[in-house]
């Protein structure tokens, strides 16, 4: 069965439930979606659309044609679709694929953030990503993990404090693992940020730990590139910027628990408010740092003195 669609984003509009199921969620400038096919079908688009898309097969067979390149998508060979060209694809019955889309300007802004420099708009990417190993395979693993969150109301993507950094990681991971004109620059050694930039970043994190902070936003505030900021944090603080964000949030959650009324407050609500969705890991991190479980902090009891 052949369908025609104006763009990739419009695929699925008007399809019957017996053909396929399409799910998607947008986090900032990133769209994460998946397609489950119940019967064999194909689609032809005049143009990819305004976004840049990457399709990753999860199960079954998925073939596509774009920019004169025909590919049978796999975990080691992932097609990249750039705006300005047509697109054709075929899904076999029972197949499923994940899709990531990046909004106009997001790719250029993300690259500028990583390099700390202006870059030319509308840069070109190779039509197929090599994901046999290294960063490419790690990136596809992240895509598959987030694809499992679609359709849930209490997953990672439902929490803004978690979803924003994850979306940024998807974009940065794509830029670092795909092939394009700036790949060599991204692979070059990075100079660590100066202490003044680190101080600015720390001030922002400590002032707004409840905000959906991302490395890109922190780096822009400090006036440096993302990789420069990351290198500076490792050099001067011994951790990544997002690890420092989690550390500050853990501290604020602890302070809130110690000041709360145990008859009305709960550990779960406090943890979720500060971006901790996994209660076991939150409890372990809290006890390791403060010498008491979150419940003990809420009740004002100590297990052992802190250092």
Phi and psi restraints in degrees (value plus and minus 20) as a CYANA .aco file:
   2 UNK   PHI    -128.5   -88.5
   2 UNK   PSI     109.3   149.3
   3 UNK   PHI    -134.1   -94.1
   3 UNK   PSI     134.2   174.2
   4 UNK   PHI    -138.1   -98.1
   4 UNK   PSI     117.7   157.7
   5 UNK   PHI    -158.2  -118.2
   5 UNK   PSI     126.9   166.9
   6 UNK   PHI     -87.5   -47.5
   6 UNK   PSI     -61.9   -21.9
   7 UNK   PHI    -164.5  -124.5
   7 UNK   PSI     151.3   191.3
   8 UNK   PHI     -82.6   -42.6
   8 UNK   PSI     -60.3   -20.3
   9 UNK   PHI     -81.7   -41.7
   9 UNK   PSI     -45.5    -5.5
  10 UNK   PHI    -109.2   -69.2
  10 UNK   PSI     -24.1    15.9
  11 UNK   PHI     -82.4   -42.4
  11 UNK   PSI     113.2   153.2
  12 UNK   PHI      86.4   126.4
  12 UNK   PSI     -42.7    -2.7
  13 UNK   PHI     -85.7   -45.7
  13 UNK   PSI      99.9   139.9
  14 UNK   PHI      66.4   106.4
  14 UNK   PSI     -22.5    17.5
  15 UNK   PHI     -91.5   -51.5
  15 UNK   PSI     122.9   162.9
  16 UNK   PHI     -96.7   -56.7
  16 UNK   PSI     135.9   175.9
  17 UNK   PHI     -85.2   -45.2
  17 UNK   PSI     -33.4     6.6
  18 UNK   PHI    -106.4   -66.4
  18 UNK   PSI     -26.4    13.6
  19 UNK   PHI    -116.3   -76.3
  19 UNK   PSI     -75.5   -35.5
  20 UNK   PHI    -182.1  -142.1
  20 UNK   PSI     143.6   183.6
  21 UNK   PHI    -140.8  -100.8
  21 UNK   PSI     111.6   151.6
  22 UNK   PHI    -140.4  -100.4
  22 UNK   PSI     108.0   148.0
  23 UNK   PHI    -149.5  -109.5
  23 UNK   PSI     126.0   166.0
  24 UNK   PHI    -175.9  -135.9
  24 UNK   PSI     135.4   175.4
  25 UNK   PHI    -163.7  -123.7
  25 UNK   PSI     121.1   161.1
  26 UNK   PHI    -129.4   -89.4
  26 UNK   PSI     109.3   149.3
  27 UNK   PHI    -143.1  -103.1
  27 UNK   PSI      81.6   121.6
  28 UNK   PHI      42.4    82.4
  28 UNK   PSI    -142.4  -102.4
  29 UNK   PHI    -114.7   -74.7
  29 UNK   PSI     -10.6    29.4
  30 UNK   PHI    -136.3   -96.3
  30 UNK   PSI     114.3   154.3
  31 UNK   PHI    -132.2   -92.2
  31 UNK   PSI     111.5   151.5
  32 UNK   PHI    -139.0   -99.0
  32 UNK   PSI     107.4   147.4
  33 UNK   PHI    -168.0  -128.0
  33 UNK   PSI     154.4   194.4
  34 UNK   PHI    -169.7  -129.7
  34 UNK   PSI     139.2   179.2
  35 UNK   PHI    -147.9  -107.9
  35 UNK   PSI     103.3   143.3
  36 UNK   PHI    -130.4   -90.4
  36 UNK   PSI     104.2   144.2
  37 UNK   PHI    -122.5   -82.5
  37 UNK   PSI     108.5   148.5
  38 UNK   PHI    -117.3   -77.3
  38 UNK   PSI     -34.5     5.5
  39 UNK   PHI    -169.7  -129.7
  39 UNK   PSI     143.5   183.5
  40 UNK   PHI     -89.4   -49.4
  40 UNK   PSI     114.1   154.1
  41 UNK   PHI    -174.0  -134.0
  41 UNK   PSI     141.0   181.0
  42 UNK   PHI    -156.5  -116.5
  42 UNK   PSI     140.4   180.4
  43 UNK   PHI    -160.1  -120.1
  43 UNK   PSI     127.4   167.4
  44 UNK   PHI    -146.9  -106.9
  44 UNK   PSI     109.1   149.1
  45 UNK   PHI    -140.3  -100.3
  45 UNK   PSI     119.2   159.2
  46 UNK   PHI     -88.7   -48.7
  46 UNK   PSI     -52.2   -12.2
  47 UNK   PHI    -169.4  -129.4
  47 UNK   PSI     130.2   170.2
  48 UNK   PHI     -80.3   -40.3
  48 UNK   PSI     -57.7   -17.7
  49 UNK   PHI      98.2   138.2
  49 UNK   PSI    -183.8  -143.8
  50 UNK   PHI    -103.5   -63.5
  50 UNK   PSI     -43.7    -3.7
  51 UNK   PHI    -111.4   -71.4
  51 UNK   PSI     139.2   179.2
  52 UNK   PHI    -113.7   -73.7
  52 UNK   PSI     111.7   151.7
  53 UNK   PHI    -140.7  -100.7
  53 UNK   PSI     129.6   169.6
  54 UNK   PHI    -150.2  -110.2
  54 UNK   PSI     109.0   149.0
  55 UNK   PHI    -132.0   -92.0
  55 UNK   PSI     111.8   151.8
  56 UNK   PHI    -145.8  -105.8
  56 UNK   PSI      99.2   139.2
  57 UNK   PHI     -89.7   -49.7
  57 UNK   PSI     118.2   158.2
  58 UNK   PHI    -121.7   -81.7
  58 UNK   PSI     -63.3   -23.3
  59 UNK   PHI    -175.8  -135.8
  59 UNK   PSI     135.7   175.7
  60 UNK   PHI      55.2    95.2
  60 UNK   PSI    -191.5  -151.5
  61 UNK   PHI    -126.1   -86.1
  61 UNK   PSI     114.7   154.7
  62 UNK   PHI    -158.2  -118.2
  62 UNK   PSI     101.4   141.4
  63 UNK   PHI    -137.4   -97.4
  63 UNK   PSI     127.8   167.8
  64 UNK   PHI    -165.1  -125.1
  64 UNK   PSI     143.8   183.8
  65 UNK   PHI    -158.6  -118.6
  65 UNK   PSI     105.0   145.0
  66 UNK   PHI    -178.3  -138.3
  66 UNK   PSI     114.3   154.3
  67 UNK   PHI      33.8    73.8
  67 UNK   PSI      18.1    58.1
  68 UNK   PHI      57.0    97.0
  68 UNK   PSI     -12.3    27.7
  69 UNK   PHI    -133.3   -93.3
  69 UNK   PSI     103.6   143.6
  70 UNK   PHI    -122.4   -82.4
  70 UNK   PSI     113.8   153.8
  71 UNK   PHI    -163.7  -123.7
  71 UNK   PSI     119.2   159.2
  72 UNK   PHI    -113.4   -73.4
  72 UNK   PSI      85.9   125.9
  73 UNK   PHI     -83.7   -43.7
  73 UNK   PSI     126.1   166.1
  74 UNK   PHI    -172.1  -132.1
  74 UNK   PSI     157.9   197.9
  75 UNK   PHI     -86.5   -46.5
  75 UNK   PSI     -38.4     1.6
  76 UNK   PHI    -127.3   -87.3
  76 UNK   PSI     -23.5    16.5
  77 UNK   PHI    -164.5  -124.5
  77 UNK   PSI      78.8   118.8
  78 UNK   PHI    -132.5   -92.5
  78 UNK   PSI     102.8   142.8
  79 UNK   PHI     -94.0   -54.0
  79 UNK   PSI     124.8   164.8
  80 UNK   PHI    -139.0   -99.0
  80 UNK   PSI     107.1   147.1
  81 UNK   PHI    -132.4   -92.4
  81 UNK   PSI      99.8   139.8
  82 UNK   PHI    -124.0   -84.0
  82 UNK   PSI     119.7   159.7
  83 UNK   PHI     -76.3   -36.3
  83 UNK   PSI     130.7   170.7
  84 UNK   PHI      81.3   121.3
  84 UNK   PSI     -17.6    22.4
  85 UNK   PHI    -159.7  -119.7
  85 UNK   PSI     137.3   177.3
  86 UNK   PHI     -92.8   -52.8
  86 UNK   PSI     151.6   191.6
  87 UNK   PHI    -170.3  -130.3
  87 UNK   PSI     116.2   156.2
  88 UNK   PHI    -157.0  -117.0
  88 UNK   PSI     125.6   165.6
  89 UNK   PHI    -175.0  -135.0
  89 UNK   PSI     137.9   177.9
  90 UNK   PHI    -159.1  -119.1
  90 UNK   PSI     111.7   151.7
  91 UNK   PHI    -132.5   -92.5
  91 UNK   PSI     116.0   156.0
  92 UNK   PHI    -105.3   -65.3
  92 UNK   PSI     139.6   179.6
  93 UNK   PHI     -80.1   -40.1
  93 UNK   PSI     115.4   155.4
  94 UNK   PHI      64.9   104.9
  94 UNK   PSI     -18.1    21.9
  95 UNK   PHI    -105.8   -65.8
  95 UNK   PSI     141.0   181.0
  96 UNK   PHI    -165.1  -125.1
  96 UNK   PSI     119.6   159.6
  97 UNK   PHI    -159.1  -119.1
  97 UNK   PSI     128.7   168.7
  98 UNK   PHI    -119.4   -79.4
  98 UNK   PSI     132.4   172.4
  99 UNK   PHI    -156.7  -116.7
  99 UNK   PSI     117.3   157.3
 100 UNK   PHI    -144.4  -104.4
 100 UNK   PSI     110.7   150.7
 101 UNK   PHI    -142.1  -102.1
 101 UNK   PSI     120.8   160.8
 102 UNK   PHI    -136.7   -96.7
 102 UNK   PSI     105.7   145.7
 103 UNK   PHI     -86.5   -46.5
 103 UNK   PSI     138.9   178.9
 104 UNK   PHI     -75.0   -35.0
 104 UNK   PSI     113.7   153.7
 105 UNK   PHI      66.7   106.7
 105 UNK   PSI     -42.2    -2.2
 106 UNK   PHI     -86.4   -46.4
 106 UNK   PSI     -59.9   -19.9
 107 UNK   PHI     -85.6   -45.6
 107 UNK   PSI     -65.7   -25.7
 108 UNK   PHI     -83.7   -43.7
 108 UNK   PSI     -62.4   -22.4
 109 UNK   PHI     -86.5   -46.5
 109 UNK   PSI     -59.7   -19.7
 110 UNK   PHI     -84.5   -44.5
 110 UNK   PSI     -61.3   -21.3
 111 UNK   PHI     -86.2   -46.2
 111 UNK   PSI     -62.0   -22.0
 112 UNK   PHI     -81.4   -41.4
 112 UNK   PSI     -56.9   -16.9
 113 UNK   PHI     -86.3   -46.3
 113 UNK   PSI     -59.2   -19.2
 114 UNK   PHI     -88.6   -48.6
 114 UNK   PSI     -59.6   -19.6
 115 UNK   PHI    -110.1   -70.1
 115 UNK   PSI     -36.6     3.4
 116 UNK   PHI      49.0    89.0
 116 UNK   PSI      11.2    51.2
 117 UNK   PHI    -169.1  -129.1
 117 UNK   PSI     142.2   182.2
 118 UNK   PHI     -96.6   -56.6
 118 UNK   PSI     124.6   164.6
 119 UNK   PHI    -150.3  -110.3
 119 UNK   PSI     139.4   179.4
 120 UNK   PHI     -89.4   -49.4
 120 UNK   PSI     121.8   161.8
 121 UNK   PHI     -96.0   -56.0
 121 UNK   PSI     133.7   173.7
 122 UNK   PHI      46.3    86.3
 122 UNK   PSI      18.8    58.8
 123 UNK   PHI     -85.2   -45.2
 123 UNK   PSI     133.4   173.4
 124 UNK   PHI    -118.0   -78.0
 124 UNK   PSI     123.9   163.9
 125 UNK   PHI    -138.1   -98.1
 125 UNK   PSI     130.8   170.8
 126 UNK   PHI     -79.0   -39.0
 126 UNK   PSI     123.8   163.8
 127 UNK   PHI     -89.8   -49.8
 127 UNK   PSI     -32.4     7.6
 128 UNK   PHI    -155.7  -115.7
 128 UNK   PSI     110.5   150.5
 129 UNK   PHI    -108.8   -68.8
 129 UNK   PSI     117.1   157.1
 130 UNK   PHI    -107.4   -67.4
 130 UNK   PSI      90.6   130.6
 131 UNK   PHI    -139.7   -99.7
 131 UNK   PSI      12.9    52.9
 132 UNK   PHI     -90.2   -50.2
 132 UNK   PSI     -44.3    -4.3
 133 UNK   PHI    -191.7  -151.7
 133 UNK   PSI    -192.0  -152.0
 134 UNK   PHI      40.5    80.5
 134 UNK   PSI    -162.7  -122.7
 135 UNK   PHI     -83.2   -43.2
 135 UNK   PSI     -55.0   -15.0
 136 UNK   PHI     -81.6   -41.6
 136 UNK   PSI     -66.3   -26.3
 137 UNK   PHI     -87.4   -47.4
 137 UNK   PSI     -59.0   -19.0
 138 UNK   PHI     -82.6   -42.6
 138 UNK   PSI     -57.3   -17.3
 139 UNK   PHI     -86.4   -46.4
 139 UNK   PSI     -64.0   -24.0
 140 UNK   PHI     -84.7   -44.7
 140 UNK   PSI     -53.8   -13.8
 141 UNK   PHI     -81.6   -41.6
 141 UNK   PSI     -60.2   -20.2
 142 UNK   PHI     -85.4   -45.4
 142 UNK   PSI     -61.8   -21.8
 143 UNK   PHI     -79.5   -39.5
 143 UNK   PSI     -65.4   -25.4
 144 UNK   PHI     -84.4   -44.4
 144 UNK   PSI     -59.0   -19.0
 145 UNK   PHI     -82.2   -42.2
 145 UNK   PSI     -66.9   -26.9
 146 UNK   PHI     -90.6   -50.6
 146 UNK   PSI     -49.2    -9.2
 147 UNK   PHI     -81.5   -41.5
 147 UNK   PSI     -48.9    -8.9
 148 UNK   PHI     -90.3   -50.3
 148 UNK   PSI     -36.6     3.4
 149 UNK   PHI    -105.1   -65.1
 149 UNK   PSI     -32.5     7.5
 150 UNK   PHI     -83.9   -43.9
 150 UNK   PSI     117.9   157.9
 151 UNK   PHI      66.2   106.2
 151 UNK   PSI     -23.5    16.5
 152 UNK   PHI    -119.8   -79.8
 152 UNK   PSI     131.6   171.6
 153 UNK   PHI    -124.5   -84.5
 153 UNK   PSI     -26.9    13.1
 154 UNK   PHI    -149.9  -109.9
 154 UNK   PSI       4.1    44.1
 155 UNK   PHI    -110.1   -70.1
 155 UNK   PSI    -190.4  -150.4
 156 UNK   PHI     -80.2   -40.2
 156 UNK   PSI     -58.0   -18.0
 157 UNK   PHI     -98.2   -58.2
 157 UNK   PSI     -27.5    12.5
 158 UNK   PHI    -105.8   -65.8
 158 UNK   PSI     -31.4     8.6
 159 UNK   PHI    -127.2   -87.2
 159 UNK   PSI      92.2   132.2
 160 UNK   PHI     -75.7   -35.7
 160 UNK   PSI     -56.7   -16.7
 161 UNK   PHI     -84.4   -44.4
 161 UNK   PSI     -43.9    -3.9
 162 UNK   PHI    -119.7   -79.7
 162 UNK   PSI     -60.3   -20.3
 163 UNK   PHI     -83.2   -43.2
 163 UNK   PSI     -62.3   -22.3
 164 UNK   PHI     -81.7   -41.7
 164 UNK   PSI     -68.5   -28.5
 165 UNK   PHI     -84.0   -44.0
 165 UNK   PSI     -53.4   -13.4
 166 UNK   PHI     -85.5   -45.5
 166 UNK   PSI     -62.6   -22.6
 167 UNK   PHI     -83.4   -43.4
 167 UNK   PSI     -60.5   -20.5
 168 UNK   PHI     -84.1   -44.1
 168 UNK   PSI     -58.8   -18.8
 169 UNK   PHI     -83.9   -43.9
 169 UNK   PSI     -57.2   -17.2
 170 UNK   PHI     -81.3   -41.3
 170 UNK   PSI     -65.9   -25.9
 171 UNK   PHI     -86.8   -46.8
 171 UNK   PSI     -69.4   -29.4
 172 UNK   PHI     -83.3   -43.3
 172 UNK   PSI     -59.5   -19.5
 173 UNK   PHI     -83.1   -43.1
 173 UNK   PSI     -58.6   -18.6
 174 UNK   PHI     -84.1   -44.1
 174 UNK   PSI     -63.7   -23.7
 175 UNK   PHI     -85.2   -45.2
 175 UNK   PSI     -56.1   -16.1
 176 UNK   PHI     -98.2   -58.2
 176 UNK   PSI     -46.9    -6.9
 177 UNK   PHI    -124.0   -84.0
 177 UNK   PSI     -36.0     4.0
 178 UNK   PHI    -108.5   -68.5
 178 UNK   PSI     150.6   190.6
 179 UNK   PHI    -127.0   -87.0
 179 UNK   PSI     104.8   144.8
 180 UNK   PHI    -177.8  -137.8
 180 UNK   PSI    -197.5  -157.5
 181 UNK   PHI     -85.3   -45.3
 181 UNK   PSI     -41.2    -1.2
 182 UNK   PHI    -126.0   -86.0
 182 UNK   PSI      -7.7    32.3
 183 UNK   PHI     -79.4   -39.4
 183 UNK   PSI     -63.5   -23.5
 184 UNK   PHI     -84.9   -44.9
 184 UNK   PSI     -58.1   -18.1
 185 UNK   PHI     -84.9   -44.9
 185 UNK   PSI     -57.4   -17.4
 186 UNK   PHI     -90.1   -50.1
 186 UNK   PSI     -47.8    -7.8
 187 UNK   PHI    -105.2   -65.2
 187 UNK   PSI     -30.0    10.0
 188 UNK   PHI     -91.6   -51.6
 188 UNK   PSI     135.1   175.1
 189 UNK   PHI     -77.7   -37.7
 189 UNK   PSI     129.6   169.6
 190 UNK   PHI    -134.4   -94.4
 190 UNK   PSI     118.3   158.3
 191 UNK   PHI    -105.9   -65.9
 191 UNK   PSI     113.7   153.7
 192 UNK   PHI     -87.8   -47.8
 192 UNK   PSI     127.9   167.9
 193 UNK   PHI     -87.1   -47.1
 193 UNK   PSI     129.7   169.7
 194 UNK   PHI     -92.6   -52.6
 194 UNK   PSI     136.3   176.3
 195 UNK   PHI     -73.7   -33.7
 195 UNK   PSI     -53.2   -13.2
 196 UNK   PHI     -83.8   -43.8
 196 UNK   PSI     -57.4   -17.4
 197 UNK   PHI     -89.2   -49.2
 197 UNK   PSI     -58.4   -18.4
 198 UNK   PHI     -84.3   -44.3
 198 UNK   PSI     -60.2   -20.2
 199 UNK   PHI     -82.4   -42.4
 199 UNK   PSI     -62.6   -22.6
 200 UNK   PHI     -81.5   -41.5
 200 UNK   PSI     -62.9   -22.9
 201 UNK   PHI     -84.5   -44.5
 201 UNK   PSI     -63.8   -23.8
 202 UNK   PHI     -82.4   -42.4
 202 UNK   PSI     -61.4   -21.4
 203 UNK   PHI     -81.0   -41.0
 203 UNK   PSI     -61.9   -21.9
 204 UNK   PHI     -83.6   -43.6
 204 UNK   PSI     -66.8   -26.8
 205 UNK   PHI     -82.2   -42.2
 205 UNK   PSI     -63.4   -23.4
 206 UNK   PHI     -92.1   -52.1
 206 UNK   PSI     -46.2    -6.2
 207 UNK   PHI    -102.0   -62.0
 207 UNK   PSI     -51.1   -11.1
 208 UNK   PHI    -152.3  -112.3
 208 UNK   PSI      31.8    71.8
 209 UNK   PHI     -87.5   -47.5
 209 UNK   PSI     -39.1     0.9
 210 UNK   PHI    -103.4   -63.4
 210 UNK   PSI     -28.3    11.7
 211 UNK   PHI     -99.7   -59.7
 211 UNK   PSI     135.0   175.0
 212 UNK   PHI     -94.1   -54.1
 212 UNK   PSI      51.1    91.1
 213 UNK   PHI     -90.8   -50.8
 213 UNK   PSI     122.7   162.7
 214 UNK   PHI    -147.8  -107.8
 214 UNK   PSI     141.6   181.6
 215 UNK   PHI     -80.4   -40.4
 215 UNK   PSI     -58.2   -18.2
 216 UNK   PHI     -82.5   -42.5
 216 UNK   PSI     -63.9   -23.9
 217 UNK   PHI     -86.6   -46.6
 217 UNK   PSI     -61.5   -21.5
 218 UNK   PHI     -84.5   -44.5
 218 UNK   PSI     -63.3   -23.3
 219 UNK   PHI     -84.2   -44.2
 219 UNK   PSI     -61.5   -21.5
 220 UNK   PHI     -82.8   -42.8
 220 UNK   PSI     -60.0   -20.0
 221 UNK   PHI     -83.8   -43.8
 221 UNK   PSI     -58.6   -18.6
 222 UNK   PHI    -103.2   -63.2
 222 UNK   PSI     -27.9    12.1
 223 UNK   PHI      56.6    96.6
 223 UNK   PSI       8.9    48.9
 224 UNK   PHI    -154.5  -114.5
 224 UNK   PSI     150.4   190.4
 225 UNK   PHI     -96.8   -56.8
 225 UNK   PSI     141.5   181.5
 226 UNK   PHI     -80.1   -40.1
 226 UNK   PSI     -67.9   -27.9
 227 UNK   PHI     -87.0   -47.0
 227 UNK   PSI     -55.0   -15.0
 228 UNK   PHI     -84.8   -44.8
 228 UNK   PSI     -61.5   -21.5
 229 UNK   PHI     -83.1   -43.1
 229 UNK   PSI     -65.8   -25.8
 230 UNK   PHI     -80.7   -40.7
 230 UNK   PSI     -62.1   -22.1
 231 UNK   PHI     -84.7   -44.7
 231 UNK   PSI     -60.3   -20.3
 232 UNK   PHI     -85.4   -45.4
 232 UNK   PSI     -60.3   -20.3
 233 UNK   PHI     -84.5   -44.5
 233 UNK   PSI     -61.6   -21.6
 234 UNK   PHI     -84.5   -44.5
 234 UNK   PSI     -59.0   -19.0
 235 UNK   PHI     -90.5   -50.5
 235 UNK   PSI     -65.0   -25.0
 236 UNK   PHI    -117.1   -77.1
 236 UNK   PSI     -46.4    -6.4
 237 UNK   PHI    -138.6   -98.6
 237 UNK   PSI     -30.0    10.0
 238 UNK   PHI      53.2    93.2
 238 UNK   PSI       0.9    40.9
 239 UNK   PHI    -176.7  -136.7
 239 UNK   PSI     147.6   187.6
 240 UNK   PHI     -99.0   -59.0
 240 UNK   PSI     143.0   183.0
 241 UNK   PHI     -77.5   -37.5
 241 UNK   PSI     -62.2   -22.2
 242 UNK   PHI     -92.6   -52.6
 242 UNK   PSI     -48.4    -8.4
 243 UNK   PHI     -85.6   -45.6
 243 UNK   PSI     -57.5   -17.5
 244 UNK   PHI     -87.3   -47.3
 244 UNK   PSI     -58.8   -18.8
 245 UNK   PHI     -78.5   -38.5
 245 UNK   PSI     -67.0   -27.0
 246 UNK   PHI     -83.5   -43.5
 246 UNK   PSI     -55.8   -15.8
 247 UNK   PHI     -83.9   -43.9
 247 UNK   PSI     -63.8   -23.8
 248 UNK   PHI     -86.4   -46.4
 248 UNK   PSI     -60.6   -20.6
 249 UNK   PHI     -85.2   -45.2
 249 UNK   PSI     -57.2   -17.2
 250 UNK   PHI     -83.1   -43.1
 250 UNK   PSI     -61.7   -21.7
 251 UNK   PHI     -82.3   -42.3
 251 UNK   PSI     -64.9   -24.9
 252 UNK   PHI     -86.6   -46.6
 252 UNK   PSI     -57.7   -17.7
 253 UNK   PHI     -83.3   -43.3
 253 UNK   PSI     -61.6   -21.6
 254 UNK   PHI     -81.8   -41.8
 254 UNK   PSI     -66.9   -26.9
 255 UNK   PHI     -82.1   -42.1
 255 UNK   PSI     -58.9   -18.9
 256 UNK   PHI     -86.6   -46.6
 256 UNK   PSI     -60.5   -20.5
 257 UNK   PHI     -83.5   -43.5
 257 UNK   PSI     -62.6   -22.6
 258 UNK   PHI     -86.5   -46.5
 258 UNK   PSI     -48.7    -8.7
 259 UNK   PHI    -114.2   -74.2
 259 UNK   PSI     -29.0    11.0
 260 UNK   PHI    -100.8   -60.8
 260 UNK   PSI     141.0   181.0
 261 UNK   PHI    -107.4   -67.4
 261 UNK   PSI      93.9   133.9
 262 UNK   PHI     -84.3   -44.3
 262 UNK   PSI     -33.6     6.4
 263 UNK   PHI    -100.3   -60.3
 263 UNK   PSI     -37.0     3.0
 264 UNK   PHI    -143.1  -103.1
 264 UNK   PSI     -49.2    -9.2
 265 UNK   PHI    -108.0   -68.0
 265 UNK   PSI     137.0   177.0
 266 UNK   PHI    -150.7  -110.7
 266 UNK   PSI     132.7   172.7
 267 UNK   PHI     -84.0   -44.0
 267 UNK   PSI     -62.6   -22.6
 268 UNK   PHI     -81.1   -41.1
 268 UNK   PSI     -65.2   -25.2
 269 UNK   PHI     -84.6   -44.6
 269 UNK   PSI     -59.7   -19.7
 270 UNK   PHI     -86.6   -46.6
 270 UNK   PSI     -65.5   -25.5
 271 UNK   PHI     -80.7   -40.7
 271 UNK   PSI     -65.7   -25.7
 272 UNK   PHI     -84.4   -44.4
 272 UNK   PSI     -57.2   -17.2
 273 UNK   PHI     -81.7   -41.7
 273 UNK   PSI     -49.4    -9.4
 274 UNK   PHI    -122.1   -82.1
 274 UNK   PSI      -2.5    37.5
 275 UNK   PHI      67.4   107.4
 275 UNK   PSI      -7.3    32.7
 276 UNK   PHI    -120.7   -80.7
 276 UNK   PSI      90.2   130.2
 277 UNK   PHI    -115.9   -75.9
 277 UNK   PSI     -45.5    -5.5
 278 UNK   PHI    -118.7   -78.7
 278 UNK   PSI      87.1   127.1
 279 UNK   PHI     -86.4   -46.4
 279 UNK   PSI     -53.7   -13.7
 280 UNK   PHI     -83.9   -43.9
 280 UNK   PSI     -65.5   -25.5
 281 UNK   PHI     -89.3   -49.3
 281 UNK   PSI     -56.1   -16.1
 282 UNK   PHI     -82.9   -42.9
 282 UNK   PSI     -65.8   -25.8
 283 UNK   PHI     -83.0   -43.0
 283 UNK   PSI     -61.6   -21.6
 284 UNK   PHI     -86.1   -46.1
 284 UNK   PSI     -63.7   -23.7
 285 UNK   PHI     -85.5   -45.5
 285 UNK   PSI     -58.7   -18.7
 286 UNK   PHI     -85.6   -45.6
 286 UNK   PSI     -66.0   -26.0
 287 UNK   PHI     -87.5   -47.5
 287 UNK   PSI     -58.1   -18.1
 288 UNK   PHI     -83.4   -43.4
 288 UNK   PSI     -53.9   -13.9
 289 UNK   PHI    -107.7   -67.7
 289 UNK   PSI     -59.7   -19.7
 290 UNK   PHI    -130.2   -90.2
 290 UNK   PSI     -22.5    17.5
 291 UNK   PHI      52.0    92.0
 291 UNK   PSI      -1.2    38.8
 292 UNK   PHI    -174.6  -134.6
 292 UNK   PSI     133.7   173.7
 293 UNK   PHI     -95.7   -55.7
 293 UNK   PSI     141.5   181.5
 294 UNK   PHI     -77.8   -37.8
 294 UNK   PSI     -56.8   -16.8
 295 UNK   PHI     -83.2   -43.2
 295 UNK   PSI     -61.5   -21.5
 296 UNK   PHI     -85.4   -45.4
 296 UNK   PSI     -57.9   -17.9
 297 UNK   PHI     -82.3   -42.3
 297 UNK   PSI     -61.9   -21.9
 298 UNK   PHI     -84.4   -44.4
 298 UNK   PSI     -55.6   -15.6
 299 UNK   PHI    -111.9   -71.9
 299 UNK   PSI     -20.3    19.7
 300 UNK   PHI      55.6    95.6
 300 UNK   PSI       5.9    45.9
 301 UNK   PHI    -134.1   -94.1
 301 UNK   PSI     124.0   164.0
 302 UNK   PHI    -131.2   -91.2
 302 UNK   PSI     121.3   161.3
 303 UNK   PHI    -104.9   -64.9
 303 UNK   PSI     -63.2   -23.2
 304 UNK   PHI    -177.5  -137.5
 304 UNK   PSI     137.1   177.1
 305 UNK   PHI     -87.3   -47.3
 305 UNK   PSI     124.4   164.4
 306 UNK   PHI    -102.9   -62.9
 306 UNK   PSI     137.1   177.1
